């Protein structure tokens, strides 16, 4: 996670995610994952990033939900070529590799995915943002920029 924090196991990170983002109820995380699996193109990988993984905001180090209950968002990264096709051409930071976030501020940039995002947002009672990327970019953000992630759904061969 960081130099001053001991390395956590995958199960410890999952427990943190359940506690912070899903009110301590592991079934809610499972339901969230299943809704994603059902609503996304076959082979799409899904990872959680950001403060639900690290327990603090990247920008200022404030704790998760520092602004009150359910104020921190869930940053959902979608991995695969098929899912990137949902974004408008001008909604990429890196063409064909990394999209801008789909959220309440820009719901029009991937209109075919916005209903799923909104349904998930209602399910968890907090903001949910989608961003699509390639495996390479996800890995680089973790290793080069210390932006760890937790895989919910492995990308399949069709991604």
Contact map, one row per residue, 1 for C-alpha under 8 A:
111011110000000000000000000000000000000000000000000001000000000000000000000000000000000000000000000000000000000000000000000000000000000000000000010100000000000
111111000000000000000000000000000000000000000000000000000000000000000000000000000000000000000000000000000000000000000000000000000000000000000000010000000000000
111111000000000000000000000000000000000000000000000000000000000000000000000000000000000000000000000000000000000000000000000000000000000000000000000000000000000
011111000000000000000000000000000000000000000000000000000000000000000000000000000000000000000000000000000000000000000000000000000000000000000000000000000000000
111111100000000000000000000000000000000000000000000000000000000000000000000000000000000000000000000000000000000000000000000000000000000000000000000000000000000
111111110000000000000000000000000000000000000000000000000000000000000000000000000000000000000000000000000000000000000000000000000000000000000000000000000000000
100011111000000000000000000000000000000000000000000000000000000000000000000000000000000000000000000000000000000000000000000000000000000000000000000000000000000
100001111101100000000000000000000000000000000000000000000000000000000000000000000000000000000000000000000000000000000000000000000000000000000000000000000000000
000000111111100000000000000000000000000000000000000000000000000000000000000000000000000000000000000000000000000000000000000000000000000000000000000000000000000
000000011111110000000000000000000000000000000000000000000000000000000000000000000000000000000000000000000000000000000000000000000000000000000000000001000000000
000000001111111000000000000000000000000000000000000000000000000000000000000000000000000000000000000000000000000000000000000000000000000000000000000000000000000
000000011111111100000000000000000000000000000000000000000000000000000000000000000000000000000000000000000000000000000000000000000000000000000000000000000000000
000000011111111110000000000000000000000000000000000010000000000000000000000000000000000000000000000000000000000000000000000000000000000000000000000001000000000
000000000111111111000000000000000000000000000000000000000000000000000000000000000000000000000000000000000000000000000000000000000000000000000000000001000000000
000000000011111111100001000000000000000000000000000000000000000000000000000000000000000000000000000000000000000000000000000000000000000000000000000000000000000
000000000001111111110000000000000000000000000000000110100000000000000000000000000000000000000000000000000000000000000000000000000000000000000000000000000000000
000000000000111111111100000000000000000000000000000110000000000000000000000000000000000000000000000000000000000000000000000000000000000000000000000000000000000
000000000000011111111111110010000000000000000000000000000000000000000000000000000000000000000000000000000000000000000000000000000000000000000000000000000000000
000000000000001111111111100000000000000000000000000000000000000000000000000000000000000000000000000000000000000000000000000000000000000000000000000000000000000
000000000000000111111111000000000000000000000000000100100000000100000000000000000000000000000000000000000000000000000000000000000000000000000000000000000000000
000000000000000011111111000000000000000000000000000100000000000000000100010000000000000000000000000000000000000000000000000100000000000000000000000000000000000
000000000000000011111111110110000000000000000000000000000000000000000000000000000000000000000000000000000000000000000000000100000000000000000000000000000000000
000000000000000001111111100000000000000000000000000000000000000000000000000000000000000000000000000000000000000000000000000000000000000000000000000000000000000
000000000000001001111111110000000000000000000000000000000000000000000000000000000000000000000000000000000000000000000000000000000000000000000000000000000000000
000000000000000001100111111110000000000000000000000000000000000000000000000000000000000000000000000000000000000000000000000000000000000000000000000000000000000
000000000000000001000101111111000000000000000000000000000000000000000000000000000000000000000000000000000000000000000000000000000000000000000000000000000000000
000000000000000000000000111111100000000000000000000000000000000000000000000000000000000000000000000000000000000000000000000000000000000000000000000000000000000
000000000000000000000100111111110000000000000000000000000000000000000000000000000000000000000000000000000000000000000000000100000000000000000000000000000000000
000000000000000001000100111111111000000000000000000000000000000000000000000000000000000000000000000000000000000000000000000000000000000000000000000000000000000
000000000000000000000000011111111100000000000000000000000000000000000000000000000000000000000000000000000000000000000000000000000000000000000000000000000000000
000000000000000000000000001111111110000000000000000000000000000000000000000000000000000000000000000000000000000000000000000000000000000000000000000000000000000
000000000000000000000000000111111111000000000000000000000000000000000000000000000000000000000000000000000000000000000001001000000000000000000000000000000000000
000000000000000000000000000011111111100000000000000000000000000000000000000000000000000000000000000000000000000000000000000000000000000000000000000000011000000
000000000000000000000000000001111111110000000000000000000000000000000000000000000000000000000000000000000000000000000000000000000000000000000000000000000000000
000000000000000000000000000000111111111000000000000000000000000000000000000000000000000000000000000000000000000000000001000000000000000000000000000000000000000
000000000000000000000000000000011111111100000000000000000000000000000000000000000000000000000000000000000000000000010000000000000000000000000000000000000000000
000000000000000000000000000000001111111111010000000000000000000000000000000000000000000000000000000000000000000000000000000000000000000000000000000000001000000
000000000000000000000000000000000111111100000000000000000000000000000000000000000000000000000000000000000000000000000000000000000000000000000000000000000000000
000000000000000000000000000000000011111110000000000000000000000000000000000000000000000000000000000000000000000000010000000000000000000000000000000000000000000
000000000000000000000000000000000001111111010000000000000000000000000000000000000010000000000000000000000000000000000000000000000000000000000000000000000000000
000000000000000000000000000000000000101111110000000000000000000000000000000000000110000000000000000000000000000000000000000000000000000000000000000000000000000
000000000000000000000000000000000000100111110000000000000000000000000000000000000000000000000000000000000000000000000000000000000000000000000000000000000001011
000000000000000000000000000000000000000011111000000000000000000000000000000000010000000000000000000000000000000000000000000000000000000000000000000000000111111
000000000000000000000000000000000000100111111100000000000000000000000000000001110110000000000000000000000000000000000000000000000000000000000000000000001111011
000000000000000000000000000000000000000000111110000000000000000000000000000001110000000000000000000000000000000000000000000000000000000000000000000000111111001
000000000000000000000000000000000000000000011111000000000000000000000000000111100000000000000000000000000000000000000000000000000000000000000000000000111110000
000000000000000000000000000000000000000000001111100000000000000000000000000111100000000000000000000000000000000000000000000000000000000000000000000011111000000
000000000000000000000000000000000000000000000111110110000000000000000000011110000000000000000000000000000000000000000000000000000000000000000000000011110000000
000000000000000000000000000000000000000000000011111110000000000000000000011110000000000000000000000000000000000000000000000000000000000000000000001111000000000
000000000000000000000000000000000000000000000001111111011100000000000000011000000000000000000000000000000000000000000000000000000000000000000000001110000000000
000000000000000000000000000000000000000000000000111111111100001100000001010000000000000000000000000000000000000000000000000000000000000000000000000000000000000
000000000000000110011000000000000000000000000001111111110000000100000000111000000000000000000000000000000000000000000000000000000000000000000000000000000000000
000000000000100110000000000000000000000000000001111111100000000000000000000000000000000000000000000000000000000000000000000000000000000000000000000111000000000
100000000000000000000000000000000000000000000000011111111000000000000000000000000000000000000000000000000000000000000000000000000000000000000000000100000000000
000000000000000100010000000000000000000000000000001111111000001100000000000000000000000000000000000000000000000000000000000000000000000000000000000000000000000
000000000000000000000000000000000000000000000000011101111100111100000000000000000000000000000000000000000000000000000000000000000000000000000000000000000000000
000000000000000000000000000000000000000000000000011001111111111100000000000000000000000000000000000000000000000000000000000000000000000000000000000000000000000
000000000000000000000000000000000000000000000000011000011111100000000000000000000000000000000000000000000000000000000000000000000000000000000000000000000000000
000000000000000000000000000000000000000000000000000000001111100000000000000000000000000000000000000000000000000000000000000000000000000000000000000000000000000
000000000000000000000000000000000000000000000000000000001111110000000000000000000000000000000000000000000000000000000000000000000000000000000000000000000000000
000000000000000000000000000000000000000000000000000000011111111000000000000000000000000000000000000000000000000000000000000000000000000000000000000000000000000
000000000000000000000000000000000000000000000000000000011001111101000000000000000000000000000000000000000000000000000000000000000000000000000000000000000000000
000000000000000000000000000000000000000000000000001000111000111111000000000000000000000000000000000000000000000000000000000000000000000000000000000000000000000
000000000000000000010000000000000000000000000000001100111000011111000001000000000000000000000000000000000000000000000000000000000000000000000000000000000000000
000000000000000000000000000000000000000000000000000000000000001111111111000000000000000000000000000000000000000000000000000000000000000000000000000000000000000
000000000000000000000000000000000000000000000000000000000000011111111011000000000000000000000000000000000000000000000000000000000000000000000000000000000000000
000000000000000000000000000000000000000000000000000000000000000011111011000000000000000000000000000000000000000000000000000000000000000000000000000000000000000
000000000000000000000000000000000000000000000000000000000000000011111110000000000000000000000000000000000000000000000000000000000000000000000000000000000000000
000000000000000000000000000000000000000000000000000000000000000011111111000000000000000000000000000000000000000000000000000000000000000000000000000000000000000
000000000000000000001000000000000000000000000000000000000000000010011111100000000000000000000000000000000000000000000000000011100000000000000000000000000000000
000000000000000000000000000000000000000000000000000000000000000011111111100000000000000000000000000000000000000000000000000001100000000000000000000000000000000
000000000000000000000000000000000000000000000000001000000000000111101111110000000000000000000000000000000000000000000000000001100000000000000000000000000000000
000000000000000000000000000000000000000000000000000100000000000000000111111000000000000000000000000000000000000000000000000001111000000000000000000000000000000
000000000000000000001000000000000000000000000001111100000000000000000001111100000000000000000000000000000000000000000000000001111000000000000000000000000000000
000000000000000000000000000000000000000000000001110100000000000000000000111110000000000000000000000000000000000000000000000000011110000000000000000000000000000
000000000000000000000000000000000000000000000111100000000000000000000000011111000000000000000000000000000000000000000000000000011110000000000000000000000000000
000000000000000000000000000000000000000000000111100000000000000000000000001111100000000000000000000000000000000000000000000000000111100000000000000000000000000
000000000000000000000000000000000000000000011110000000000000000000000000000111110010000000000000000000000000000000000000000000000111100000000000000000000000000
000000000000000000000000000000000000000000011110000000000000000000000000000011111010000000000000000000000000000000000000000000000001111000000000000000000010001
000000000000000000000000000000000000000000111000000000000000000000000000000001111111000000000000000000000000000000000000000000000001111000000000000000000010001
000000000000000000000000000000000000000000000000000000000000000000000000000000111111100000000001000000000000000000000000000000000000010000000000000000000000001
000000000000000000000000000000000000000010010000000000000000000000000000000000011111110000000000000000000000000000000000000000000000000000000000000000000000001
000000000000000000000000000000000000000110010000000000000000000000000000000001111111111000000000000000000000000000000000000000000001000000000000000000000000001
000000000000000000000000000000000000000000000000000000000000000000000000000000011111111000000001001000000000000000000000000000000001100000000000000000000000000
000000000000000000000000000000000000000000000000000000000000000000000000000000001111111100000000000000000000000000000000000000000000000000000000000000000000000
000000000000000000000000000000000000000000000000000000000000000000000000000000000111111100000000000000000000011110000000000000000000000000000000000000000000000
000000000000000000000000000000000000000000000000000000000000000000000000000000000011111110110000001000000000111000000000000000000000000000000000000000000000000
000000000000000000000000000000000000000000000000000000000000000000000000000000000000111111110000000000000000110000000000000000000000000000000000000000000000000
000000000000000000000000000000000000000000000000000000000000000000000000000000000000001111110010000000000000000000000000000000000000000000000000000000000000000
000000000000000000000000000000000000000000000000000000000000000000000000000000000000000111110000000000000000000000000000000000000000000000000000000000000000000
000000000000000000000000000000000000000000000000000000000000000000000000000000000000001111111000001100000000100000000000000000000000000000000000000000000000000
000000000000000000000000000000000000000000000000000000000000000000000000000000000000001111111111111100000000000000000000000000000000000000000000000000000000000
000000000000000000000000000000000000000000000000000000000000000000000000000000000000000000111110011100000000000000000000000000000000000000000000000000000000000
000000000000000000000000000000000000000000000000000000000000000000000000000000000000000000011111111000000000000000000000000000000000000000000000000000000000000
000000000000000000000000000000000000000000000000000000000000000000000000000000000000000010011111111000000000000000000000000000000000000000000000000000000000000
000000000000000000000000000000000000000000000000000000000000000000000000000000001001000000010111111000000000000000000000000000000000000000000000000000000000000
000000000000000000000000000000000000000000000000000000000000000000000000000000000000000000010111111000000000000000000000000000000001110010000000000000000000000
000000000000000000000000000000000000000000000000000000000000000000000000000000000000000000011111111100000000000000000000000000000011110010000000000000000000000
000000000000000000000000000000000000000000000000000000000000000000000000000000000001001000111111111110000000000000000000000000000011100000000000000000000000000
000000000000000000000000000000000000000000000000000000000000000000000000000000000000000000111000011111000000000000000000000000000011000000000000000000000000000
000000000000000000000000000000000000000000000000000000000000000000000000000000000000000000000000001111100100000000000000000000001111000000000000000000000000000
000000000000000000000000000000000000000000000000000000000000000000000000000000000000000000000000000111111111110001000000000000001110000000000000000000000000000
000000000000000000000000000000000000000000000000000000000000000000000000000000000000000000000000000011111110000001001000000000011100000000000000000000000000000
000000000000000000000000000000000000000000000000000000000000000000000000000000000000000000000000000001111110000000000000000000001000000000000000000000000000000
000000000000000000000000000000000000000000000000000000000000000000000000000000000000000000000000000001111110000000000000000000000000000000000000000000000000000
000000000000000000000000000000000000000000000000000000000000000000000000000000000000000000000000000011111111100000000000000000000000000000000000000000000000000
000000000000000000000000000000000000000000000000000000000000000000000000000000000000000000000000000001111111111001000000000000000000000000000000000000000000000
000000000000000000000000000000000000000000000000000000000000000000000000000000000000000000000000000001000111111001000000000000000000000000000000000000000000000
000000000000000000000000000000000000000000000000000000000000000000000000000000000000001100100000000001000111111000000000000000000000000000000000000000000000000
000000000000000000000000000000000000000000000000000000000000000000000000000000000000011100000000000001000011111111000000000000000000000000000000000000000000000
000000000000000000000000000000000000000000000000000000000000000000000000000000000000011000000000000000000011111111100000000000000000000000000000000000000000000
000000000000000000000000000000000000000000000000000000000000000000000000000000000000010000000000000000000000011111100000000000000000000000000000000000000000000
000000000000000000000000000000000000000000000000000000000000000000000000000000000000010000000000000000000000011111111000000000000000000000000000000000000000000
000000000000000000000000000000000000000000000000000000000000000000000000000000000000000000000000000001100011011111111100000000000000000000000000000000000000000
000000000000000000000000000000000000000000000000000000000000000000000000000000000000000000000000000000000000001111111110000000000000000000000000000000000000000
000000000000000000000000000000000001001000000000000000000000000000000000000000000000000000000000000000000000000011111111000000000000000000000000000000000000000
000000000000000000000000000000000000000000000000000000000000000000000000000000000000000000000000000000100000000011111111100000011100000000000000000000000000000
000000000000000000000000000000000000000000000000000000000000000000000000000000000000000000000000000000000000000001111111110000010000000000000000000000000000000
000000000000000000000000000000000000000000000000000000000000000000000000000000000000000000000000000000000000000000111111111000000000000000000000000000000000000
000000000000000000000000000000010010000000000000000000000000000000000000000000000000000000000000000000000000000000011111111100010000000000000000000000000000000
000000000000000000000000000000000000000000000000000000000000000000000000000000000000000000000000000000000000000000001111111111110000000000000000000000000000000
000000000000000000000000000000000000000000000000000000000000000000000000000000000000000000000000000000000000000000000111111111000000000000000000000000000000000
000000000000000000000000000000010000000000000000000000000000000000000000000000000000000000000000000000000000000000000011111110000000000000000000000000000000000
000000000000000000001100000100000000000000000000000000000000000000000000000000000000000000000000000000000000000000000001111111000000000000000000000000000000000
000000000000000000000000000000000000000000000000000000000000000000000100000000000000000000000000000000000000000000000000111111100000000000000000000000000000000
000000000000000000000000000000000000000000000000000000000000000000000111110000000000000000000000000000000000000000000000110111110000000000000000000000000000000
000000000000000000000000000000000000000000000000000000000000000000000111110000000000000000000000000000000000000000000000100011111000000000000000000000000000000
000000000000000000000000000000000000000000000000000000000000000000000000111100000000000000000000000000100000000000001101100001111100000000000000000000000000000
000000000000000000000000000000000000000000000000000000000000000000000000111100000000000000000000000011110000000000001000000000111110000000000000000000000000000
000000000000000000000000000000000000000000000000000000000000000000000000001111000000000000000000000011100000000000001000000000011111000000000000000000000000000
000000000000000000000000000000000000000000000000000000000000000000000000001111000000000000000000011111000000000000000000000000001111100000000000000000000000000
000000000000000000000000000000000000000000000000000000000000000000000000000011110011000000000000111110000000000000000000000000000111110000000000000000000000000
000000000000000000000000000000000000000000000000000000000000000000000000000011110001000000000000111000000000000000000000000000000011111011000000000000000000000
000000000000000000000000000000000000000000000000000000000000000000000000000000111000000000000000110000000000000000000000000000000001111111000000000000000000000
000000000000000000000000000000000000000000000000000000000000000000000000000000110000000000000000000000000000000000000000000000000000111111100000000000000000000
000000000000000000000000000000000000000000000000000000000000000000000000000000000000000000000000000000000000000000000000000000000000011111110000000000000000000
000000000000000000000000000000000000000000000000000000000000000000000000000000000000000000000000110000000000000000000000000000000000111111111000000000000000000
000000000000000000000000000000000000000000000000000000000000000000000000000000000000000000000000000000000000000000000000000000000000111111111100000000000000000
000000000000000000000000000000000000000000000000000000000000000000000000000000000000000000000000000000000000000000000000000000000000001111111110000000000000000
000000000000000000000000000000000000000000000000000000000000000000000000000000000000000000000000000000000000000000000000000000000000000111111111100000000000000
000000000000000000000000000000000000000000000000000000000000000000000000000000000000000000000000000000000000000000000000000000000000000011111111111100000000000
000000000000000000000000000000000000000000000000000000000000000000000000000000000000000000000000000000000000000000000000000000000000000001111111111110000000000
000000000000000000000000000000000000000000000000000000000000000000000000000000000000000000000000000000000000000000000000000000000000000000111111111100000000000
000000000000000000000000000000000000000000000000000000000000000000000000000000000000000000000000000000000000000000000000000000000000000000011111110000000000000
000000000000000000000000000000000000000000000000000000000000000000000000000000000000000000000000000000000000000000000000000000000000000000011111111000000000000
110000000000000000000000000000000000000000000000000000000000000000000000000000000000000000000000000000000000000000000000000000000000000000001111111100000000000
000000000000000000000000000000000000000000000000110000000000000000000000000000000000000000000000000000000000000000000000000000000000000000001110111110000000000
100000000000000000000000000000000000000000000000110011000000000000000000000000000000000000000000000000000000000000000000000000000000000000001110011111000000000
000000000000000000000000000000000000000000000011110010000000000000000000000000000000000000000000000000000000000000000000000000000000000000000100001111100000000
000000000100110000000000000000000000000000000011100010000000000000000000000000000000000000000000000000000000000000000000000000000000000000000000000111110000000
000000000000000000000000000000000000000000001111000000000000000000000000000000000000000000000000000000000000000000000000000000000000000000000000000011111100000
000000000000000000000000000000001000000000001111000000000000000000000000000000000000000000000000000000000000000000000000000000000000000000000000000001111100000
000000000000000000000000000000001000100000011110000000000000000000000000000000000000000000000000000000000000000000000000000000000000000000000000000000111110000
000000000000000000000000000000000000000000111100000000000000000000000000000000000000000000000000000000000000000000000000000000000000000000000000000000111111000
000000000000000000000000000000000000000000111100000000000000000000000000000000110000000000000000000000000000000000000000000000000000000000000000000000001111111
000000000000000000000000000000000000000001111000000000000000000000000000000000000000000000000000000000000000000000000000000000000000000000000000000000000111111
000000000000000000000000000000000000000000100000000000000000000000000000000000000000000000000000000000000000000000000000000000000000000000000000000000000011111
000000000000000000000000000000000000000001110000000000000000000000000000000000000000000000000000000000000000000000000000000000000000000000000000000000000011111
000000000000000000000000000000000000000001111000000000000000000000000000000000111110000000000000000000000000000000000000000000000000000000000000000000000011111
